[in-house]
C-alpha cells in the first residue's frame, strides 16, 4: 500500500506543479521531489526483499501498511510546509516582524 499511495500522491503533485510551473511560488516542485524521493525509497524497499526471497508478496495490503503510508504522506507534507513557511512567498511572516 505504501508504494501505491505515495506514487499516486507524487503523480498528483507533479501534475499540479507542471500546470503551475511558471509561477511556482508555493514550492510545488519541492513537494513533488519529496514525494518522488519517498516513492523511490519505498520501491527499493519492496524490490530488494522481493528479489532476495525469490518472489512472494510484493504489495502489503494491510491496515498497518495503509496507516504507515498515511503517516509518510503527512510527514512529507509537513516538510514541504516547513519549506514553504521558511520561504514565505506572500510575505506574511516577515511583514509582521518588520512592522
N, C-alpha and C positions, 0 to 999 in steps of 0.2 A: 504494500500500500504506500510505503514511503515514496517509492520511485514514481508511482502513478500520480499521486497528489502533487509532489514537488515539480514534476515535469509539466503537469497541467498548469500550475501556477507560474512557472517560468515561461511557458509559451504565451500565456495571457499577458504577463508583464512585458515581454518582448514586443508583442503586438501593440500594446498601448504605447510603449516607448517609441516604437517605429513610427506611429502616426503623429507623435508629438516631438520628433527628433530635432526639428528646427529650433524649438523653444523648450528646452529640457530644464526648466527652472525648478522642477520638483525632483530632479535627480533620478528619474526612472531608469536611466542606464545603470545606476548603482544597484537598484532593486533587481533589475534583470540579471546583472552579473552575480549578485549574491545568490539568487535562486538557481541560476545555471550552475554555479560552483557547487552548491549543495546537491543538485541533481546528479552531477558527475560524481561527486563523492559517494552518494548512495548507490549509483550504478556500479561503481567499482566495488563497493561493499557487498553487492549482490553477486556480481560476476565471479569474483575470486573464490568464495566458498562453493559456488555452483561448479566451477571447473575443478577445484581441489577434491570435492566429494564425488565427482563423476556424474553429475545430474542431480535430480531431486526437485525439490520445490524452489522455484525462483522468486515468486511473489508470496509474501507473507500476508495473508488476508485475515488478520485477527483484529480484535478491538484494541489490543495494545499497540499494534503497528499503526492503526488509524490515529490513535491518540498521540503517538510519537511523531507522526508526520504533521499533525496539527501543531504540536509544540515546536517542531523545527521550523514550520512556516511562521509562527508567531515570533520566534527568535530572529528570523531573517527580516521580518517586517520591523522589529524593534531596532535592529542595527541600521536599517535604512532610515527609520525615523530619527535616530540619533544623528546620522549624517545630515539629514535634512534640517534638523534643528541647529547644527553647527554652521551650516551654510546660510541659513535664514534667508531664503530667496525673496520674501516680501519685506524684509527689514523690520519685522515686528519686535523681535527680542532686542536687537541692538538700538532701535529707535527709542525704546523705553529707557535704556540705560543712558543715552545721551541727553535726554530731556531733564 
